[in-house]
Amino acid sequence: MAFKKDDAVRLAEGLESLLEDFDPDTLDYSTRRRLSEAARKLSLATEAPGDTVHRIAHSSFQLPLALIGVETGLFDILSDLNGGTATNDELAKKTSIDPALLRRLLRYYQSFGIISQSNDTEYGGNNITRALVTLGGRSALPFIFAAIAPAINAMPQFFRENKYANITDPAVLPFHQGHNTTEPAFNWLNERPEVLKSFMGWMAGQRDGLPTFLSAVDFDAEFAKGAEASTPVFVDVGGSMGHQCIAVRQRYPELVGRVVLQDLPETIEKVKASPLPGFEQIEAMEHDFFTPQPLRGARAYYFRNVLHDWPDAKCIEILQNIKPAMTAESRILIDEMILPEKDAPWRATQQDFIMGACQAAQERSHGEWVKLFENAGFKIERMWKYTEELSDYLIALVPK
Ligand SMILES: C[S@@+](CC[C@H](N)C(=O)[O-])C[C@H]1O[C@@H](n2cnc3c(N)ncnc32)[C@H](O)[C@@H]1O
């Protein structure tokens, strides 16, 4: 039966009344996600052409303007009101923003749903404001603004000049054009302590609210049986702040064996200087994964979102550096997205372009992963899917 005008009006009225007093936290995770996706698709399907053009043409405004709200502490103040409100003048005093400028900022944030406005003069925080002051939010905005946005903005010219060839050469990237540098992205990052700090916070917070692989796999039973205190049970290679090591320890307080974070010296130094809560039972070790793995016989060499940073040839080097350290009980655990051929998730597709622009890397489909593992001398033993949002999988590899 066709959807008629009366049905549309009833649906709109229902949504309007829902929004009058709506607390998304009262919904269970999958209902909330379903409603959000349906509303997003409906909004796009019903958008007027003029709105489409304005939305896309001005899309690059949101990041810099939201960054101002994070940097000035405005979003912290609004979130801390816990449902209460404050006036423009009160907020101006607390943030030291000129009241006339603040009024314009608040007006912008309200119009994009980033904050709430209860009457002509009172403002408050909402679910979006609160998301932007989590570790992930407050880290992602400065990191993406400083490191990624210039690379993405360079893409139209880069592709035009390269006749729309795919990005495959790590020495010639939109990242280089956007930052006017010839340095590899991780070198550039490691020379900028403030940007590195944001990156590390973003790595720790990027999947806030989503399940981890531990929701789908009983790590202790599958990989750690019979381990001794000296056995490295979980080696998180390129693990940034060690958030996944902490998650393993917290999930299995009785886990026997060593849990080890490995990363580059600049990262390990920062982790030691300000460890995340729960890091006490984790070992931090400097290790370059383009050199042979120093820990022999680990039960799990775990890589989350590491291989997506590198083109196939570099991934093969990384994997082959593990092989000599493996014993019969060792597994390489790859924690990555597997892109479906149809209906790829939006969070995954934008991630794909970050990897391309900055590293000549990519998100991969099932076929692309299998080919890469085969070329590195490995085969998939088992795999577990654990998110729909990103199509995340844990993939256990053994040598062929
Ligand atoms: C995309 S981040 C992933 C971080 C973490 N695994 C996660 O999922 O949150 C990639 C990590 O690889 C590290 N890395 C880059 N090059 C490296 C190298 N040559 N050796 C070891 N770690 C490296 C970076 O410092 C960073 O922590």
The ligand as an SDF file (V2000), in Angstrom:
LIG
                    3D

 27 29  0  0  0  0  0  0  0  0999 V2000
   45.5860    3.2610   13.8010 C   0  0  0  0  0  0  0  0  0  0  0  0
   46.5750    3.1370   15.2410 S   0  0  0  0  0  0  0  0  0  0  0  0
   45.8220    1.7590   16.0350 C   0  0  0  0  0  0  0  0  0  0  0  0
   46.0220    1.7830   17.5070 C   0  0  0  0  0  0  0  0  0  0  0  0
   45.3860    0.6140   18.2800 C   0  0  0  0  0  0  0  0  0  0  0  0
   45.8240   -0.6740   17.7820 N   0  0  0  0  0  0  0  0  0  0  0  0
   43.8950    0.7120   18.2510 C   0  0  0  0  0  0  0  0  0  0  0  0
   43.2360   -0.0630   17.5750 O   0  0  0  0  0  0  0  0  0  0  0  0
   43.3600    1.6160   18.9090 O   0  0  0  0  0  0  0  0  0  0  0  0
   48.0960    2.4820   14.6520 C   0  0  0  0  0  0  0  0  0  0  0  0
   49.1720    2.3290   15.7170 C   0  0  0  0  0  0  0  0  0  0  0  0
   50.3350    1.7950   15.0950 O   0  0  0  0  0  0  0  0  0  0  0  0
   51.4670    2.4170   15.6770 C   0  0  0  0  0  0  0  0  0  0  0  0
   52.5980    2.2920   14.7520 N   0  0  0  0  0  0  0  0  0  0  0  0
   52.8050    2.9400   13.5870 C   0  0  0  0  0  0  0  0  0  0  0  0
   53.9580    2.5280   13.0170 N   0  0  0  0  0  0  0  0  0  0  0  0
   54.4810    1.6100   13.8550 C   0  0  0  0  0  0  0  0  0  0  0  0
   55.6600    0.7970   13.8110 C   0  0  0  0  0  0  0  0  0  0  0  0
   56.5140    0.8840   12.7950 N   0  0  0  0  0  0  0  0  0  0  0  0
   55.8720   -0.0540   14.8320 N   0  0  0  0  0  0  0  0  0  0  0  0
   55.0080   -0.1430   15.8780 C   0  0  0  0  0  0  0  0  0  0  0  0
   53.8640    0.5960   15.9810 N   0  0  0  0  0  0  0  0  0  0  0  0
   53.6210    1.4560   14.9660 C   0  0  0  0  0  0  0  0  0  0  0  0
   51.0200    3.8370   15.8970 C   0  0  0  0  0  0  0  0  0  0  0  0
   51.8540    4.5150   16.8150 O   0  0  0  0  0  0  0  0  0  0  0  0
   49.5950    3.6170   16.3980 C   0  0  0  0  0  0  0  0  0  0  0  0
   49.5610    3.4600   17.7880 O   0  0  0  0  0  0  0  0  0  0  0  0
  1  2  1  0
  2  3  1  0
  2 10  1  0
  3  4  1  0
  4  5  1  0
  5  6  1  0
  5  7  1  0
  7  8  2  0
  7  9  1  0
 10 11  1  0
 11 12  1  0
 11 26  1  0
 12 13  1  0
 13 14  1  0
 13 24  1  0
 14 15  1  0
 14 23  1  0
 15 16  2  0
 16 17  1  0
 17 18  1  0
 17 23  2  0
 18 19  1  0
 18 20  2  0
 20 21  1  0
 21 22  2  0
 22 23  1  0
 24 25  1  0
 24 26  1  0
 26 27  1  0
M  CHG  2   2   1   9  -1
M  END
$$$$
